[in-house]
Amino acid sequence: MKRTWLLFAQTVTVLVAAYFVVATLKPEWLNRPTVRGGVVSLLEAPQTSSTAAPAPGSLSGAARKASPAVVSINTSTAARQNPRSNDPWFQFFFGDQGSQARSGLGSGVIVSPDGYILTNNHVVEGADEIEVRLNDNRHVSARVVGTDPDTDLAILKIELDKLPVIVLGNSDALQVGDTVLAIGNPFGVGQTVTSGIVSALGRNQLGINTFENFIQTDAAINPGNSGGALVDVNGNLMGINTAIYSRSGGSMGIGFAIPVSTARLVLDGIVRDGQVRRGWIGVEPNDLSPEMAETFGVKATEGVIITGVLQNGPGAQAGIRPGDIIVQVGDKPVANTSELLSSVAALKPGATVPFVVLRDDRRTTLDVTPGLRPERRNREPQR
C-alpha cells in the first residue's frame, strides 16, 4: 500500500511539473491567452493582403472598382438683391427682399478620361460656383457643359490628369432582384457605399421628370447621394441616383435612378451637338381610360388615345387624327402617355418610323417622320 501511494505521488508531481512548463513556455498549446510582461498574447487569424480576393459573397471588389470615379460636388450661389431693394417706399411696403447666399451638396460620376462628369441637373442648377472633390482628396472647380432638365441630368467638366473613370454597364440587362450598390456622399459625411437590390424597372408617371424610366432600388439613398452611382456587382455603372420617396427626408427603401442608357444618350447629345436631339410628332396624347373611350366612342382597352393634333405638325402630315389610338411605335408597344413620350423622344428626327394605330377598331400602320422636339419653355411635357 505504501509503495502504491508513493508511485501515485510521483506521477502527480511529474504531471504538475509538465503542466507548469507547458503553461509557461507554450501557452498556445493550452488554447488560452496568458499575460507576460503586461502584454496579452491572443490567437489571431492569418494576415491577408489588401489585394487578396474578396471573401465569398463580399461586394468589396465592386466598391473598390467604382468608388474612385464617384466624386462629391459642392455648389454655392451668391446672394441676389432685388434691384429696388434700396428704395425706401419699396422697403416700406415689401420689407427687405434680399436673398441669402446658398450652398448645395451632391455627387457625380467621372465617365471619361477627358474629365466629363455625369450628375443631376438639380444638383448644379443656378449655382455660381461648383467644386468637385475626388476620392483621393484632390479638388477642382468644374464648369457646366450642358444640362437636360427633362431628364434631370447635367454634364460637368474638370481639368485634371490621371482621372479614375467608371465603366458603363448595360442597364437594359438589369432584372428585378439583381444586387446593386449606391455610392455617393450622403449628408456630406463622406463617400458611402450602400447595397440593395433592383426593386422594379421602368418606373414612370411619378411626376419627377418629363422623361421617366427609373430603376427603383432599396439601396439606401439620402440627400447628397443625388448624381451618384448605382453600380452592379461588377462595379459597372447602371444608373445615376436621382430621387427618393420619403416622408422623413431620409431613406425609406424606395430610391430611383436614371438608367445609364438614358444618361449616355444625354451625354453624347450634349457633348456632340450642345443639346439633346429628341423626336417630336406634335400630338396631344391621353391615357385610354373608360371615360375617354366612351367620349370618343372606341372599344379598345389598350394604347394611348390622341385628343389633339397640331396642324401641319409631323403627326398631322403622317395622317394621325384625333381619336386615333397609338398602340406601337416602331417595334415598341406603348400602353400609356409616358411610354409614348419616351418612345417618340428616342426617335431620330427626320427618320421615318411606322406607327401602329387603331382607327374605327381596325389596325393601320402610318409612316411618321418625327421632327426635332422644340426647346421647353415651361415645365409642361411636350410630345
C-alpha positions as CSV (number, residue, x, y, z in Angstrom):
1,M,0.0,0.0,0.0
2,K,2.8,2.4,0.9
3,R,4.5,1.6,-2.4
4,T,1.4,2.3,-4.4
5,W,0.9,5.7,-2.6
6,L,4.5,6.6,-3.4
7,L,4.0,5.8,-7.1
8,F,0.8,7.9,-7.2
9,A,2.5,10.9,-5.6
10,Q,5.5,10.8,-8.0
11,T,3.1,10.6,-11.0
12,V,1.1,13.7,-9.9
13,T,4.3,15.6,-9.3
14,V,5.6,14.9,-12.8
15,L,2.2,15.9,-14.4
16,V,2.0,19.2,-12.4
17,A,5.6,20.0,-13.4
18,A,4.9,19.3,-17.1
19,Y,1.8,21.5,-17.0
20,F,3.8,24.3,-15.4
21,V,6.4,24.1,-18.1
22,V,3.9,24.0,-21.0
23,A,1.9,26.8,-19.5
24,T,5.0,28.9,-19.2
25,L,6.7,28.2,-22.5
26,K,3.9,27.2,-24.9
27,P,0.6,28.6,-23.5
28,E,-1.0,28.4,-27.0
29,W,-0.9,24.6,-26.6
30,L,-3.5,25.0,-23.9
31,N,-5.6,27.3,-26.1
32,R,-5.8,30.2,-23.7
33,P,-4.2,33.6,-23.5
34,T,-1.6,34.4,-20.9
35,V,-0.1,37.7,-19.6
36,R,3.6,38.1,-20.0
37,G,5.2,41.3,-19.0
38,G,1.8,43.2,-19.2
39,V,1.2,42.1,-22.9
40,V,-1.7,39.8,-23.7
41,S,-1.0,37.1,-26.2
42,L,-4.0,36.3,-28.3
43,L,-4.9,33.9,-31.1
44,E,-5.4,35.8,-34.4
45,A,-6.5,35.0,-37.9
46,P,-3.7,34.9,-40.5
47,Q,-2.9,38.3,-42.1
48,T,-4.2,38.7,-45.6
49,S,-3.0,41.1,-48.3
50,S,-5.2,44.1,-49.3
51,T,-5.1,42.8,-52.9
52,A,-6.3,39.3,-51.9
53,A,-9.6,38.0,-53.4
54,P,-12.7,39.1,-51.5
55,A,-14.5,36.7,-49.3
56,P,-17.3,34.8,-50.9
57,G,-20.4,37.0,-51.1
58,S,-18.4,40.2,-50.5
59,L,-19.1,43.2,-52.7
60,S,-15.8,44.9,-51.8
61,G,-14.5,44.3,-55.3
62,A,-17.3,46.2,-56.9
63,A,-17.0,49.0,-54.4
64,R,-13.2,49.2,-54.9
65,K,-13.6,49.3,-58.7
66,A,-16.3,52.0,-58.8
67,S,-15.6,54.3,-55.8
68,P,-12.6,56.2,-57.2
69,A,-14.7,57.6,-60.0
70,V,-17.5,58.8,-57.8
71,V,-17.0,62.5,-56.7
72,S,-18.5,64.9,-54.2
73,I,-20.0,68.1,-55.6
74,N,-20.3,71.3,-53.6
75,T,-22.1,74.3,-55.1
76,S,-22.6,77.9,-53.9
77,T,-25.0,80.6,-55.1
78,A,-24.3,84.2,-54.3
79,A,-26.9,86.4,-52.6
80,R,-29.0,88.3,-55.1
81,Q,-30.9,91.5,-54.2
82,N,-34.0,92.9,-55.7
83,P,-33.0,96.0,-57.9
84,R,-35.5,98.1,-56.0
85,S,-34.4,96.9,-52.5
86,N,-32.8,100.3,-51.7
87,D,-36.0,102.2,-52.5
88,P,-37.4,103.4,-49.1
89,W,-41.0,103.0,-50.4
90,F,-40.3,99.5,-51.7
91,Q,-38.9,98.6,-48.3
92,F,-41.8,100.1,-46.5
93,F,-44.4,98.0,-48.4
94,F,-42.4,94.8,-49.0
95,G,-39.7,94.8,-46.4
96,D,-36.2,93.5,-47.0
97,Q,-36.3,91.3,-50.1
98,G,-32.6,90.5,-50.3
99,S,-31.8,86.8,-50.7
100,Q,-29.1,84.9,-48.8
101,A,-26.2,83.0,-50.2
102,R,-26.9,79.3,-50.6
103,S,-24.8,76.2,-50.7
104,G,-25.6,72.8,-52.0
105,L,-24.3,69.2,-51.9
106,G,-24.4,66.3,-54.3
107,S,-22.4,63.6,-56.1
108,G,-21.2,62.9,-59.6
109,V,-19.6,60.2,-61.7
110,I,-16.5,60.6,-63.8
111,V,-17.3,58.9,-67.1
112,S,-14.4,60.0,-69.4
113,P,-10.6,60.4,-69.0
114,D,-11.3,63.9,-70.6
115,G,-12.9,65.0,-67.3
116,Y,-16.6,64.7,-68.2
117,I,-18.8,64.1,-65.1
118,L,-22.5,63.0,-65.0
119,T,-24.7,64.4,-62.3
120,N,-28.2,65.6,-61.7
121,N,-29.4,68.9,-63.1
122,H,-31.0,69.8,-59.7
123,V,-27.6,69.5,-58.0
124,V,-26.0,72.3,-60.1
125,E,-29.0,74.3,-61.3
126,G,-28.5,78.0,-60.6
127,A,-25.1,77.5,-59.0
128,D,-22.5,80.3,-59.4
129,E,-19.5,78.1,-58.3
130,I,-19.1,74.3,-58.5
131,E,-16.3,72.4,-56.7
132,V,-15.6,68.8,-57.4
133,R,-13.8,66.7,-54.8
134,L,-12.3,63.4,-55.8
135,N,-12.0,60.3,-53.6
136,D,-8.2,60.9,-53.4
137,N,-8.9,64.3,-51.9
138,R,-8.0,66.3,-55.0
139,H,-10.4,69.2,-55.6
140,V,-11.0,71.4,-58.6
141,S,-13.6,73.9,-60.0
142,A,-15.9,72.5,-62.6
143,R,-17.8,74.1,-65.4
144,V,-21.2,73.1,-66.8
145,V,-21.0,71.8,-70.3
146,G,-24.8,71.4,-70.7
147,T,-28.0,70.4,-68.9
148,D,-31.1,68.5,-69.7
149,P,-33.9,69.4,-67.3
150,D,-36.3,66.9,-69.0
151,T,-34.2,64.0,-67.6
152,D,-32.7,66.0,-64.7
153,L,-29.2,65.3,-65.9
154,A,-26.2,67.6,-66.3
155,I,-22.7,67.3,-67.7
156,L,-19.7,68.9,-66.0
157,K,-16.1,69.1,-67.0
158,I,-13.0,69.3,-64.9
159,E,-9.3,69.7,-65.9
160,L,-7.2,67.2,-64.1
161,D,-4.7,64.4,-65.0
162,K,-4.9,60.7,-64.3
163,L,-8.6,60.7,-63.6
164,P,-10.3,57.5,-62.5
165,V,-13.1,56.5,-64.9
166,I,-16.1,54.3,-64.2
167,V,-17.1,51.5,-66.6
168,L,-20.5,52.0,-68.2
169,G,-22.7,48.9,-67.9
170,N,-25.8,47.7,-69.8
171,S,-28.8,48.9,-67.8
172,D,-31.2,47.2,-70.3
173,A,-29.9,43.9,-69.0
174,L,-30.9,44.6,-65.4
175,Q,-33.5,42.4,-63.8
176,V,-35.6,42.7,-60.7
177,G,-33.7,41.1,-57.8
178,D,-30.2,42.0,-59.1
179,T,-27.9,43.2,-56.4
180,V,-26.7,46.8,-56.8
181,L,-24.6,49.3,-54.8
182,A,-25.4,53.0,-54.3
183,I,-22.2,55.2,-54.0
184,G,-22.3,58.9,-53.1
185,N,-21.8,61.5,-50.3
186,P,-25.0,61.5,-48.2
187,F,-25.4,64.4,-45.8
188,G,-21.8,65.4,-46.5
189,V,-20.4,62.7,-44.2
190,G,-18.0,61.4,-46.9
191,Q,-18.2,58.7,-49.6
192,T,-20.6,56.0,-48.6
193,V,-21.5,52.7,-50.1
194,T,-24.9,51.0,-49.5
195,S,-26.3,47.8,-51.0
196,G,-29.7,46.6,-52.0
197,I,-31.5,45.1,-55.0
198,V,-33.3,46.3,-58.0
199,S,-36.9,46.6,-56.8
200,A,-38.6,47.5,-60.0
201,L,-37.8,48.7,-63.6
202,G,-39.4,51.2,-65.9
203,R,-41.0,53.3,-63.2
204,N,-42.8,56.3,-64.7
205,Q,-45.7,58.7,-64.1
206,L,-44.0,59.8,-60.8
207,G,-44.0,63.5,-61.7
208,I,-40.3,63.8,-61.1
209,N,-39.1,64.4,-64.7
210,T,-40.6,64.8,-68.1
211,F,-39.0,61.6,-69.3
212,E,-39.2,58.9,-66.7
213,N,-37.9,55.3,-66.9
214,F,-36.4,54.9,-63.5
215,I,-34.7,52.0,-61.8
216,Q,-36.2,51.5,-58.4
217,T,-33.9,50.2,-55.6
218,D,-33.9,49.7,-51.9
219,A,-30.2,50.5,-51.5
220,A,-30.1,53.4,-49.1
221,I,-30.1,56.8,-51.0
222,N,-30.1,60.0,-48.9
223,P,-29.7,63.8,-49.6
224,G,-26.3,64.2,-51.0
225,N,-26.5,61.0,-53.0
226,S,-28.1,62.8,-55.9
227,G,-25.9,62.4,-59.0
228,G,-24.0,59.5,-57.5
229,A,-23.5,56.0,-59.0
230,L,-25.8,52.9,-58.9
231,V,-23.5,50.0,-59.9
232,D,-23.8,46.3,-60.3
233,V,-21.8,43.5,-58.6
234,N,-19.0,44.0,-61.2
235,G,-18.7,47.7,-60.4
236,N,-20.2,48.8,-63.7
237,L,-22.4,51.9,-63.8
238,M,-26.1,51.1,-64.1
239,G,-27.7,54.4,-63.2
240,I,-27.5,57.9,-61.8
241,N,-29.1,58.1,-58.4
242,T,-31.7,60.9,-58.6
243,A,-34.6,60.8,-56.1
244,I,-36.2,59.0,-53.1
245,Y,-39.6,58.6,-51.8
246,S,-39.6,59.7,-48.2
247,R,-41.8,61.2,-45.5
248,S,-38.9,61.9,-43.2
249,G,-36.3,63.3,-45.6
250,G,-34.1,60.2,-45.3
251,S,-34.1,56.8,-47.0
252,M,-37.2,54.7,-46.6
253,G,-36.1,51.9,-49.0
254,I,-37.6,53.5,-52.2
255,G,-35.0,55.2,-54.4
256,F,-34.9,56.0,-58.1
257,A,-32.0,56.1,-60.5
258,I,-31.8,57.2,-64.2
259,P,-30.7,54.2,-66.3
260,V,-27.2,54.6,-67.8
261,S,-28.7,54.0,-71.3
262,T,-30.6,57.3,-70.9
263,A,-27.6,59.1,-69.4
264,R,-25.4,58.0,-72.2
265,L,-27.8,59.5,-74.9
266,V,-27.9,62.8,-73.0
267,L,-24.1,62.8,-72.6
268,D,-23.5,62.1,-76.3
269,G,-26.0,64.7,-77.4
270,I,-24.7,67.5,-75.2
271,V,-21.1,66.9,-75.9
272,R,-21.6,66.4,-79.7
273,D,-24.4,68.8,-80.5
274,G,-24.7,71.0,-77.5
275,Q,-28.2,69.7,-76.9
276,V,-30.2,66.5,-76.8
277,R,-31.9,66.0,-80.1
278,R,-35.3,64.3,-79.5
279,G,-38.1,63.2,-81.7
280,W,-41.5,65.1,-81.8
281,I,-44.7,64.5,-83.7
282,G,-47.0,67.3,-82.4
283,V,-49.9,65.5,-80.8
284,E,-51.7,65.6,-77.5
285,P,-52.0,62.1,-76.0
286,N,-54.0,60.8,-73.1
287,D,-54.2,57.6,-71.2
288,L,-57.1,55.4,-72.5
289,S,-59.4,55.4,-69.6
290,P,-63.0,54.0,-69.8
291,E,-64.4,57.6,-69.7
292,M,-62.1,58.7,-72.5
293,A,-63.0,55.6,-74.6
294,E,-66.7,56.4,-74.1
295,T,-66.2,60.0,-75.1
296,F,-64.5,59.1,-78.4
297,G,-66.7,56.0,-79.0
298,V,-63.9,53.5,-79.1
299,K,-63.9,49.9,-77.9
300,A,-60.1,49.5,-77.4
301,T,-58.8,48.9,-73.9
302,E,-55.0,49.4,-74.6
303,G,-52.9,52.1,-76.1
304,V,-52.8,55.9,-76.0
305,I,-55.6,57.9,-77.4
306,I,-54.8,61.1,-79.4
307,T,-57.1,64.0,-78.4
308,G,-55.4,66.7,-80.4
309,V,-53.1,67.1,-83.4
310,L,-51.0,70.1,-84.2
311,Q,-51.9,71.5,-87.7
312,N,-49.1,70.8,-90.2
313,G,-47.1,69.0,-87.5
314,P,-45.3,65.7,-88.2
315,G,-48.2,63.7,-86.8
316,A,-50.8,65.5,-88.9
317,Q,-48.7,65.2,-92.1
318,A,-48.5,61.4,-91.5
319,G,-52.3,61.2,-91.2
320,I,-52.7,60.9,-87.4
321,R,-56.2,62.2,-86.3
322,P,-57.9,62.9,-83.0
323,G,-59.5,59.7,-81.7
324,D,-56.7,57.5,-83.1
325,I,-55.2,55.1,-80.6
326,I,-51.4,54.6,-80.9
327,V,-50.5,51.1,-79.7
328,Q,-47.0,50.7,-81.1
329,V,-44.1,52.9,-82.1
330,G,-41.6,51.1,-84.3
331,D,-41.2,47.7,-82.6
332,K,-42.1,49.0,-79.1
333,P,-45.7,48.7,-77.8
334,V,-47.0,51.7,-75.8
335,A,-49.5,51.4,-73.0
336,N,-49.6,54.9,-71.5
337,T,-48.6,58.5,-72.3
338,S,-45.2,58.2,-70.5
339,E,-44.2,55.3,-72.7
340,L,-45.4,57.1,-75.8
341,L,-43.5,60.2,-74.8
342,S,-40.3,58.2,-74.2
343,S,-40.6,56.2,-77.4
344,V,-41.2,59.3,-79.6
345,A,-38.4,61.2,-77.9
346,A,-36.0,58.3,-78.6
347,L,-36.7,58.6,-82.3
348,K,-34.2,60.3,-84.6
349,P,-35.6,63.5,-86.1
350,G,-36.1,63.1,-89.9
351,A,-36.0,59.3,-89.8
352,T,-39.4,57.7,-90.8
353,V,-40.8,55.2,-88.3
354,P,-44.0,53.1,-88.6
355,F,-46.7,53.8,-86.0
356,V,-49.4,51.2,-85.4
357,V,-52.8,52.9,-84.9
358,L,-56.3,51.7,-84.0
359,R,-58.9,53.6,-86.0
360,D,-62.5,52.6,-86.1
361,D,-61.4,49.4,-84.3
362,R,-59.1,48.5,-87.1
363,R,-55.3,48.4,-87.1
364,T,-53.5,50.5,-89.6
365,T,-49.8,51.5,-90.0
366,L,-48.8,55.1,-90.6
367,D,-45.3,56.1,-91.6
368,V,-44.4,59.1,-89.4
369,T,-41.3,61.3,-89.8
370,P,-40.7,62.9,-86.5
371,G,-39.3,66.5,-86.2
372,L,-36.9,67.9,-83.7
373,R,-38.6,68.4,-80.4
374,P,-38.8,72.2,-79.6
375,E,-37.0,73.5,-76.6
376,R,-39.1,73.5,-73.5
377,R,-40.4,76.9,-72.4
378,N,-42.1,75.7,-69.2
379,R,-42.5,72.6,-67.1
380,E,-45.2,71.1,-69.3
381,P,-44.2,68.0,-71.2
382,Q,-44.2,68.2,-75.0
383,R,-44.9,65.2,-77.2
